[in-house]
C-alpha cells in the first residue's frame, strides 16, 4: 500500500470518528434543566467522553457516575468515572452496577436522570440475577462471544439473564429518565445498545431459550435453569414506570459513513455507501466485498473507477480455533484472499479504537497482502482458518492502532479502487 493511500484511508476514519464525537452529538439533544437535581448514569466504551462532554454542556447542578473499559477513562468534571473489564465482566463492573442503582434510587420525582449509553455497556454492567454468580455471567458472555450470533441475539439473551439490563436500571428510579444513545448496532435500535439498562423491550425468556437453541449457544447450566424459571422477569415497555421516560439516538454509523463519503468526494474520489447495517460472519462479509471490488476493478460495474466503497454494521466471528484477531482484521484477511491481485487499498476498523481483544482498531490490506504473507513463509488461508488475522497483519506491520477514540458506532470499512 502506498503511503498516499494509507494517509487517505486514515483521514477517512478520522473524519468518520470526528462526526460522531460526544460534544457535538450531545449539544443538539440536551433535555430541559429540571426543578430538582440532575443525576447522570452511563456505561460503554465511550461513556467517559460522553460524560465529560455533558459536564461541559450542562448549565445546572450535576452529579453522577459512568463506567467504561479499563484504559478508556478521562476526567469528566462533576461526574465520577470508574473502569471495569470488557469483554468479560469482572468484580469492578459488579460494583459499578450497584453504584448506578444507588444513584437512580436516590433521584426523586422532581429530579432528572440522564443515562449516557454507548456500545460495550453489556459487559461493563454485570448484575447476575437470582442465585447466579458473576462467574455464571462471565461464562455466558464468553459463550455468546464465541457463538457467532448477531448482536441482537446476544443482547436478547443477556437481557433475560440480568438484574440491570432490559430497562431494569431505569425502572428503579422515581425520576424521569432521558437516555442519550450512541448507537453501535445495525439498524440503530436503542433497545439493543449495551443491552439497554434504561430501555425496556418486549422480549421473553421463551424467546431467549429459542434463540440459544437456534444458534447452538452452549449456555452454562445455571443460566439454562434461570431461563427456565419465571423469577425476575424484565419490565415491559407498557409498564407505567416508563411513562415519563425519553430515548434519543444522538450518533450512529450512518452519520460516520456519510462524513467519510463527504471527505472522499472532497478529495475527488466518488463514494458509495453499501450499507450501515451489515451483519454476518466477518470472513463471509469480506468475500462479498471482494466480489464487488473485483467486478468494479475489472469491469467498471456495478461502480465506475475511481470509487470508494464504504460499509458499517457489526460482523461476528464464530470461533473454531484459538487464534488472535478481531472481526475487522478477519474481514480484511478474507477480503485480501478473495480479491488477491485486484488493485485496491482497504481499511477496516472499529470506531472505538479496539478490534476484539487486541490493542489495534483493525488493519490495512491490499490485493498484494496474501502474496506478501507467503513471501514471509506464512500461509494466509491457514491464518484465516485459525482466526489469527492479528498475527497476519502484525507480521506485515499493517495493524491500524489509533488508540481509544472516545466514541463507538461500530465497524468502519473503506475499500479504495483507483
C-alpha positions as CSV (number, residue, x, y, z in Angstrom):
1,X,0.0,0.0,0.0
2,X,1.3,3.4,-0.9
3,X,1.8,6.0,1.8
4,X,-0.7,8.2,0.0
5,X,-3.4,5.5,0.1
6,X,-2.7,4.8,3.8
7,X,-3.0,8.5,4.6
8,X,-6.2,8.8,2.6
9,X,-7.9,5.9,4.4
10,X,-6.7,7.1,7.8
11,X,-8.1,10.5,7.0
12,X,-11.5,8.9,6.2
13,X,-11.5,7.1,9.5
14,X,-10.6,10.3,11.4
15,X,-13.4,12.2,9.6
16,X,-15.9,9.4,10.4
17,X,-15.0,9.4,14.1
18,X,-15.0,13.2,14.4
19,X,-18.5,13.3,13.1
20,X,-19.8,11.2,16.0
21,X,-17.8,12.6,18.9
22,X,-19.9,13.2,22.0
23,X,-19.8,17.0,22.3
24,X,-21.3,17.8,19.0
25,X,-23.8,15.0,19.2
26,X,-25.0,15.8,22.8
27,X,-25.3,19.6,22.2
28,X,-28.4,19.1,20.0
29,X,-30.1,16.7,22.4
30,X,-29.9,18.3,25.9
31,X,-33.1,18.0,27.9
32,X,-34.5,20.9,29.9
33,X,-32.9,21.6,33.3
34,X,-35.3,20.1,36.0
35,X,-36.5,21.8,39.1
36,X,-34.6,19.3,41.2
37,X,-31.2,17.6,40.8
38,X,-29.7,16.2,37.6
39,X,-28.1,12.7,38.1
40,X,-26.0,11.2,35.3
41,X,-25.5,7.5,34.9
42,X,-24.0,5.6,32.0
43,X,-21.9,2.8,30.5
44,X,-19.9,2.0,27.5
45,X,-16.5,2.2,25.9
46,X,-17.2,5.9,25.1
47,X,-19.1,6.7,28.3
48,X,-16.3,8.7,30.0
49,X,-16.0,11.0,26.9
50,X,-19.8,11.4,26.8
51,X,-19.8,12.3,30.5
52,X,-17.0,14.9,30.0
53,X,-18.9,16.5,27.2
54,X,-22.2,16.5,29.1
55,X,-20.5,18.1,32.1
56,X,-19.1,20.9,29.9
57,X,-22.5,21.5,28.2
58,X,-24.9,21.2,31.2
59,X,-25.8,24.6,32.6
60,X,-27.2,23.4,36.0
61,X,-26.0,21.4,39.0
62,X,-24.9,17.9,38.2
63,X,-23.7,14.7,39.8
64,X,-23.5,11.0,38.9
65,X,-21.3,8.2,37.7
66,X,-20.4,6.3,34.5
67,X,-18.5,3.1,33.9
68,X,-16.1,2.5,31.0
69,X,-13.5,-0.1,29.9
70,X,-10.1,-0.2,31.5
71,X,-7.8,2.4,29.9
72,X,-10.7,4.4,28.4
73,X,-11.3,6.8,31.3
74,X,-10.9,10.5,31.2
75,X,-11.7,13.3,33.7
76,X,-15.5,14.2,33.5
77,X,-15.8,17.2,35.8
78,X,-18.7,16.6,38.3
79,X,-19.3,13.1,37.0
80,X,-17.3,10.2,38.5
81,X,-15.8,7.8,36.1
82,X,-15.0,4.2,37.0
83,X,-13.4,1.4,35.0
84,X,-14.3,-2.3,34.6
85,X,-13.5,-5.2,32.4
86,X,-14.6,-5.8,28.8
87,X,-15.5,-8.1,27.0
88,X,-15.7,-10.5,30.0
89,X,-17.2,-8.8,33.1
90,X,-15.4,-8.5,36.5
91,X,-16.0,-7.5,40.1
92,X,-15.4,-3.8,39.3
93,X,-18.3,-3.9,36.9
94,X,-20.4,-5.6,39.5
95,X,-19.7,-2.8,42.0
96,X,-20.4,-0.2,39.3
97,X,-23.8,-1.7,38.6
98,X,-24.6,-1.5,42.3
99,X,-23.5,2.2,42.4
100,X,-25.6,3.1,39.4
101,X,-28.7,1.5,41.1
102,X,-27.9,3.6,44.2
103,X,-27.7,6.8,42.2
104,X,-31.0,6.3,40.4
105,X,-32.9,5.2,43.5
106,X,-31.9,8.4,45.3
107,X,-33.4,10.6,42.5
108,X,-37.0,11.8,43.2
109,X,-39.9,12.9,41.0
110,X,-38.6,16.5,40.7
111,X,-35.2,15.3,39.7
112,X,-33.9,14.1,36.3
113,X,-31.8,11.1,35.5
114,X,-29.7,11.3,32.3
115,X,-28.4,8.0,31.0
116,X,-25.4,8.1,28.7
117,X,-25.3,4.8,26.8
118,X,-23.0,3.5,24.1
119,X,-21.5,0.2,22.9
120,X,-19.7,-2.1,25.3
121,X,-22.0,-1.5,28.2
122,X,-23.3,-5.1,28.3
123,X,-20.0,-6.4,29.7
124,X,-19.4,-3.4,31.9
125,X,-22.6,-3.8,33.8
126,X,-22.8,-7.3,35.2
127,X,-25.7,-7.9,37.6
128,X,-26.3,-11.6,37.9
129,X,-30.0,-12.2,39.0
130,X,-31.4,-14.7,41.5
131,X,-28.8,-17.2,42.6
132,X,-26.5,-16.7,39.7
133,X,-22.9,-15.5,40.2
134,X,-20.5,-13.2,38.4
135,X,-18.7,-16.3,37.2
136,X,-22.0,-17.5,35.6
137,X,-22.5,-14.2,33.8
138,X,-18.9,-14.2,32.6
139,X,-19.3,-17.8,31.3
140,X,-22.5,-16.7,29.5
141,X,-20.7,-13.7,27.9
142,X,-17.8,-16.0,26.7
143,X,-20.3,-18.4,25.2
144,X,-22.1,-15.7,23.4
145,X,-18.9,-14.1,22.0
146,X,-17.8,-17.5,20.7
147,X,-21.1,-18.4,19.1
148,X,-21.1,-16.2,16.0
149,X,-24.6,-15.0,16.8
150,X,-25.5,-11.4,15.8
151,X,-25.5,-8.7,18.5
152,X,-29.4,-8.7,18.5
153,X,-29.4,-12.3,19.5
154,X,-26.7,-11.9,22.2
155,X,-28.4,-8.9,23.7
156,X,-31.9,-10.6,23.7
157,X,-30.4,-13.4,25.9
158,X,-28.3,-11.0,28.1
159,X,-31.4,-9.0,28.9
160,X,-33.1,-12.1,30.3
161,X,-30.1,-13.1,32.4
162,X,-29.5,-9.8,34.3
163,X,-30.7,-7.7,37.2
164,X,-29.9,-4.4,35.4
165,X,-30.3,-4.8,31.6
166,X,-33.6,-4.6,29.7
167,X,-34.8,-1.4,31.4
168,X,-34.3,-2.6,34.9
169,X,-32.0,0.3,35.9
170,X,-34.5,2.9,34.8
171,X,-37.4,1.1,36.4
172,X,-35.7,1.5,39.8
173,X,-36.0,5.4,39.6
174,X,-38.8,7.6,40.6
175,X,-37.4,10.4,38.4
176,X,-38.0,10.7,34.7
177,X,-35.1,9.2,32.7
178,X,-33.7,10.6,29.5
179,X,-31.5,8.1,27.7
180,X,-29.0,9.5,25.1
181,X,-27.6,6.8,22.9
182,X,-24.6,6.5,20.7
183,X,-25.6,3.5,18.6
184,X,-23.2,0.7,17.7
185,X,-25.8,-1.7,16.4
186,X,-27.1,-2.4,12.9
187,X,-30.4,-0.6,12.5
188,X,-29.8,1.8,15.4
189,X,-32.5,0.3,17.7
190,X,-31.6,1.9,21.0
191,X,-33.0,-1.1,22.9
192,X,-30.1,-3.1,21.5
193,X,-27.3,-0.8,22.6
194,X,-25.4,-2.1,25.7
195,X,-28.4,-4.4,26.4
196,X,-30.4,-1.3,27.3
197,X,-30.2,-0.8,31.0
198,X,-32.7,2.0,30.8
199,X,-34.9,0.9,27.9
200,X,-37.4,-2.0,28.1
201,X,-38.4,-4.3,25.3
202,X,-41.0,-7.0,24.7
203,X,-38.6,-9.9,24.8
204,X,-39.3,-13.0,26.9
205,X,-37.5,-16.0,28.5
206,X,-39.1,-18.3,25.9
207,X,-37.6,-16.3,23.1
208,X,-34.2,-16.2,24.7
209,X,-34.3,-20.0,25.0
210,X,-35.4,-20.4,21.4
211,X,-32.6,-18.1,20.2
212,X,-30.0,-20.0,22.2
213,X,-31.2,-23.3,20.7
214,X,-31.3,-21.9,17.1
215,X,-27.7,-20.6,17.3
216,X,-26.5,-23.6,19.3
217,X,-25.1,-21.5,22.1
218,X,-23.6,-23.5,24.9
219,X,-25.3,-21.8,27.8
220,X,-23.9,-22.6,31.3
221,X,-26.2,-24.9,33.3
222,X,-27.1,-22.3,35.9
223,X,-28.1,-19.9,33.1
224,X,-30.2,-22.6,31.5
225,X,-32.0,-23.1,34.8
226,X,-32.6,-19.4,35.2
227,X,-34.1,-19.1,31.7
228,X,-36.5,-21.9,32.5
229,X,-37.9,-20.1,35.6
230,X,-40.3,-17.2,35.9
231,X,-38.4,-15.3,38.5
232,X,-37.3,-11.7,38.0
233,X,-38.8,-11.2,34.5
234,X,-37.9,-8.0,32.7
235,X,-40.3,-5.0,32.7
236,X,-42.3,-4.4,29.5
237,X,-42.5,-1.2,27.5
238,X,-46.1,-0.6,28.6
239,X,-45.2,-0.6,32.3
240,X,-46.3,2.8,33.8
241,X,-42.9,3.3,35.4
242,X,-41.6,4.3,31.9
243,X,-44.4,6.8,31.2
244,X,-42.2,9.9,31.6
245,X,-39.0,8.4,30.1
246,X,-37.5,9.5,26.8
247,X,-34.9,8.0,24.4
248,X,-32.8,9.7,21.7
249,X,-30.2,8.2,19.4
250,X,-27.6,11.0,19.0
251,X,-24.9,9.3,16.9
252,X,-24.7,6.3,14.6
253,X,-22.8,4.5,11.9
254,X,-24.9,6.2,9.2
255,X,-23.6,9.7,10.3
256,X,-20.0,8.4,10.4
257,X,-20.1,6.8,6.9
258,X,-21.7,10.0,5.5
259,X,-18.9,12.1,6.9
260,X,-16.3,9.7,5.3
261,X,-18.1,9.8,2.0
262,X,-18.1,13.6,2.0
263,X,-14.3,13.6,2.8
264,X,-13.6,11.3,-0.1
265,X,-15.7,13.2,-2.6
266,X,-14.0,16.5,-1.5
267,X,-10.7,14.7,-2.4
268,X,-12.1,13.9,-5.9
269,X,-13.0,10.2,-5.2
270,X,-16.7,9.3,-5.6
271,X,-18.0,7.3,-2.6
272,X,-20.7,4.7,-2.3
273,X,-22.2,3.6,1.0
274,X,-23.1,-0.1,0.6
275,X,-24.9,-0.3,3.9
276,X,-24.5,1.0,7.5
277,X,-26.1,-2.2,9.0
278,X,-24.2,-5.2,7.6
279,X,-24.2,-8.3,9.8
280,X,-22.9,-11.9,9.3
281,X,-19.7,-13.9,9.6
282,X,-16.7,-11.5,9.1
283,X,-15.0,-13.7,6.6
284,X,-18.2,-14.1,4.5
285,X,-18.8,-10.3,4.5
286,X,-15.2,-9.9,3.4
287,X,-15.7,-12.3,0.5
288,X,-18.9,-10.4,-0.6
289,X,-16.9,-7.1,-0.5
290,X,-14.1,-8.8,-2.5
291,X,-16.6,-9.8,-5.2
292,X,-17.8,-6.3,-5.6
293,X,-14.3,-4.9,-5.6
294,X,-13.1,-7.4,-8.2
295,X,-16.1,-6.7,-10.5
296,X,-15.6,-2.9,-10.2
297,X,-11.8,-3.1,-10.8
298,X,-12.1,-5.4,-13.8
299,X,-15.3,-4.3,-15.5
300,X,-16.3,-0.9,-14.0
301,X,-19.5,-2.4,-12.6
302,X,-21.6,-2.0,-10.5
303,X,-19.5,1.1,-9.9
304,X,-17.1,3.1,-12.1
305,X,-13.5,3.7,-11.0
306,X,-12.2,5.5,-9.1
307,X,-14.6,4.8,-6.3
308,X,-14.6,4.4,-2.5
309,X,-16.8,1.6,-1.1
310,X,-17.9,2.2,2.4
311,X,-19.9,0.0,4.8
312,X,-20.7,-0.3,8.5
313,X,-22.5,-2.5,10.9
314,X,-21.3,-5.4,13.1
315,X,-19.9,-8.7,11.8
316,X,-19.3,-11.7,14.0
317,X,-16.7,-14.4,14.3
318,X,-17.6,-18.0,15.1
319,X,-14.5,-19.3,16.9
320,X,-13.4,-22.7,15.7
321,X,-9.8,-22.2,16.9
322,X,-7.9,-20.1,19.4
323,X,-6.2,-17.6,17.2
324,X,-5.6,-13.9,17.9
325,X,-7.6,-11.4,16.0
326,X,-10.8,-9.4,15.7
327,X,-13.8,-9.2,13.4
328,X,-12.3,-6.3,11.3
329,X,-8.9,-7.9,10.7
330,X,-10.7,-11.2,9.9
331,X,-12.9,-9.4,7.4
332,X,-9.7,-7.9,5.8
333,X,-7.8,-11.2,5.6
334,X,-10.8,-12.8,3.9
335,X,-11.1,-9.8,1.5
336,X,-7.4,-9.9,0.7
337,X,-7.5,-13.7,-0.2
338,X,-10.7,-13.4,-2.3
339,X,-9.5,-10.3,-4.1
340,X,-5.9,-11.3,-4.5
341,X,-4.3,-9.4,-7.4
342,X,-7.0,-6.7,-7.6
343,X,-5.8,-3.2,-7.3
344,X,-7.4,-2.0,-4.1
345,X,-6.4,-0.5,-0.8
346,X,-8.6,-1.1,2.3
347,X,-9.0,-0.2,5.9
348,X,-11.4,-1.9,8.3
349,X,-11.5,-0.8,11.9
350,X,-13.7,-0.5,15.0
351,X,-14.6,3.1,15.6
352,X,-13.9,2.8,19.3
353,X,-10.2,2.0,18.6
354,X,-10.2,-1.7,19.6
355,X,-10.9,-4.7,17.4
356,X,-11.6,-7.7,19.5
357,X,-9.2,-8.1,22.5
358,X,-6.1,-6.6,20.9
359,X,-4.8,-3.0,21.0
360,X,-5.4,-2.4,17.3
361,X,-8.6,-1.0,15.9
362,X,-8.2,-3.0,12.7
363,X,-5.7,-3.2,9.8
364,X,-4.9,-2.2,6.2
365,X,-5.0,-4.6,3.3
366,X,-4.4,-4.6,-0.5
367,X,-4.6,-7.1,-3.3
368,X,-0.9,-7.9,-2.6
369,X,-1.5,-8.8,1.1
370,X,-1.8,-12.6,0.6
371,X,1.4,-12.7,-1.6
372,X,3.3,-10.7,0.9
373,X,2.4,-13.2,3.7
374,X,3.6,-16.1,1.5
375,X,6.9,-14.2,0.9
376,X,7.3,-14.3,4.7
377,X,6.7,-18.0,4.8
378,X,3.2,-17.6,6.2
379,X,0.0,-19.3,4.9
380,X,-2.8,-16.7,4.7
381,X,-5.5,-19.3,4.3
382,X,-4.2,-21.2,7.3
383,X,-4.0,-18.0,9.3
384,X,-7.7,-17.2,8.4
385,X,-8.8,-20.7,9.4
386,X,-7.0,-20.3,12.7
387,X,-8.6,-16.9,13.3
388,X,-5.1,-15.5,13.5
389,X,-5.7,-12.3,11.4
390,X,-3.9,-10.3,14.0
391,X,-0.8,-12.4,13.5
392,X,-1.0,-11.9,9.7
393,X,-1.3,-8.1,9.8
394,X,1.2,-7.8,12.6
395,X,3.8,-9.7,10.5
396,X,3.2,-7.2,7.7
397,X,3.3,-4.1,10.0
398,X,-0.2,-3.3,8.7
399,X,-2.1,-3.1,12.0
400,X,-4.1,0.1,12.5
401,X,-3.7,1.5,16.0
402,X,-5.3,4.9,16.6
403,X,-5.9,4.2,20.4
404,X,-9.2,4.7,22.2
405,X,-11.3,7.2,20.2
406,X,-13.9,8.3,22.8
407,X,-16.9,7.1,20.7
408,X,-18.3,3.9,19.3
409,X,-20.5,3.4,16.3
410,X,-19.0,0.0,15.4
411,X,-17.3,-1.2,12.3
412,X,-15.9,1.2,9.6
413,X,-14.9,-0.4,6.3
414,X,-13.4,1.5,3.4
415,X,-12.1,0.0,0.1
416,X,-10.4,2.3,-2.4
417,X,-10.3,1.3,-6.0
418,X,-8.2,3.6,-8.1
